[in-house]
Amino acid sequence: MPFRTFIVSDEYFNGFTVSINVKPGSTLQIIIDKVKKSLIEHLTSLNLDMLIKRAEDIVWHIHNMGLDDIIDTDQEVYVCTHCRQ
């Protein structure tokens, strides 16, 4: 089960990086939810309430990569909030 590095691309959270174990049965949405949860946990530990609210409200996505692409690559994967798919 490969660990992959995910990096947030966003106006406020740009560069936030987390390593996630991509398990069998994972979906892009499960991965996005894990990235989001990790960011919110870090913000919560610092009591950054306004940023927590912003992170909760963002529509997150991974584009130009499917689940098989993520599993088959060692490259960093970007979770984007800037644009719509």
TORVEX-724834 format. One record per residue (C-alpha): residue number from 1; x, y, z. Coordinates in nm, 4 decimals, decimal comma. Layout:
N
    k         u         v         w
  NUM         X         Y         Z
...
END
This chain:
85
    k         u         v         w
    1    0,0000    0,0000    0,0000
    2    0,1826    0,3064   -0,1232
    3    0,2226    0,6272    0,0710
    4    0,1948    0,9288   -0,1535
    5    0,2720    1,2947   -0,0912
    6   -0,0154    1,5382   -0,1420
    7    0,0367    1,9142   -0,1572
    8   -0,2370    2,1743   -0,1302
    9   -0,2509    2,4432   -0,3965
   10   -0,4590    2,7265   -0,2498
   11   -0,4411    3,0986   -0,1783
   12   -0,4216    3,0491    0,2005
   13   -0,2980    2,6911    0,2475
   14   -0,0546    2,6657   -0,0430
   15    0,2240    2,4214    0,0296
   16    0,0533    2,2275    0,3088
   17    0,1924    1,8774    0,2602
   18    0,0753    1,5444    0,3949
   19    0,1701    1,1832    0,3261
   20   -0,1268    0,9500    0,2869
   21   -0,1408    0,5739    0,2587
   22   -0,3423    0,5059   -0,0566
   23   -0,5211    0,1847    0,0370
   24   -0,7119   -0,0539   -0,1879
   25   -1,0656    0,0721   -0,2220
   26   -0,9571    0,4345   -0,1952
   27   -1,1199    0,6921   -0,4188
   28   -1,0125    1,0414   -0,5149
   29   -1,2779    1,1763   -0,2753
   30   -1,1462    0,9652    0,0141
   31   -0,7956    1,0990   -0,0509
   32   -0,9202    1,4587   -0,0717
   33   -1,1140    1,4122    0,2533
   34   -0,7975    1,2837    0,4259
   35   -0,5933    1,5820    0,3050
   36   -0,8662    1,8194    0,4223
   37   -0,8993    1,6420    0,7579
   38   -0,5242    1,6589    0,8169
   39   -0,5151    2,0319    0,7385
   40   -0,8111    2,1014    0,9673
   41   -0,6506    1,8975    1,2485
   42   -0,3326    2,1071    1,2198
   43   -0,5309    2,4311    1,2166
   44   -0,7363    2,3131    1,5158
   45   -0,4219    2,2367    1,7169
   46   -0,3227    2,6005    1,6628
   47   -0,6712    2,7395    1,7415
   48   -0,6976    2,9068    1,4004
   49   -1,0768    2,9182    1,3925
   50   -1,1212    3,1484    1,0910
   51   -0,8856    2,9379    0,8814
   52   -1,0631    2,6201    0,9947
   53   -1,3912    2,7636    0,8659
   54   -1,2287    2,8524    0,5344
   55   -1,0785    2,5026    0,4989
   56   -1,4170    2,3451    0,5715
   57   -1,5919    2,5555    0,3065
   58   -1,3475    2,4981    0,0202
   59   -1,4318    2,2746   -0,2749
   60   -1,1214    2,0577   -0,3179
   61   -1,0239    1,8461   -0,6170
   62   -0,7456    1,6575   -0,7878
   63   -0,7335    1,7057   -1,1610
   64   -0,5324    1,5491   -1,4400
   65   -0,4793    1,2340   -1,2313
   66   -0,6937    0,9331   -1,1602
   67   -0,6518    0,6882   -0,8745
   68   -0,4400    0,4495   -1,0843
   69   -0,2122    0,7401   -1,1805
   70   -0,1628    0,8266   -0,8132
   71   -0,0840    0,4659   -0,7218
   72    0,1574    0,4238   -1,0140
   73    0,3603    0,7408   -0,9571
   74    0,6139    0,8535   -0,7010
   75    0,5481    1,2171   -0,7902
   76    0,3804    1,4631   -0,5582
   77    0,0077    1,5041   -0,6172
   78   -0,1556    1,8467   -0,5937
   79   -0,4937    1,8992   -0,4317
   80   -0,6292    2,2147   -0,5872
   81   -0,8826    2,4683   -0,4684
   82   -0,8344    2,7403   -0,7292
   83   -1,0348    2,6215   -1,0218
   84   -1,3382    2,4165   -1,1118
   85   -1,3038    2,0911   -1,3009
END
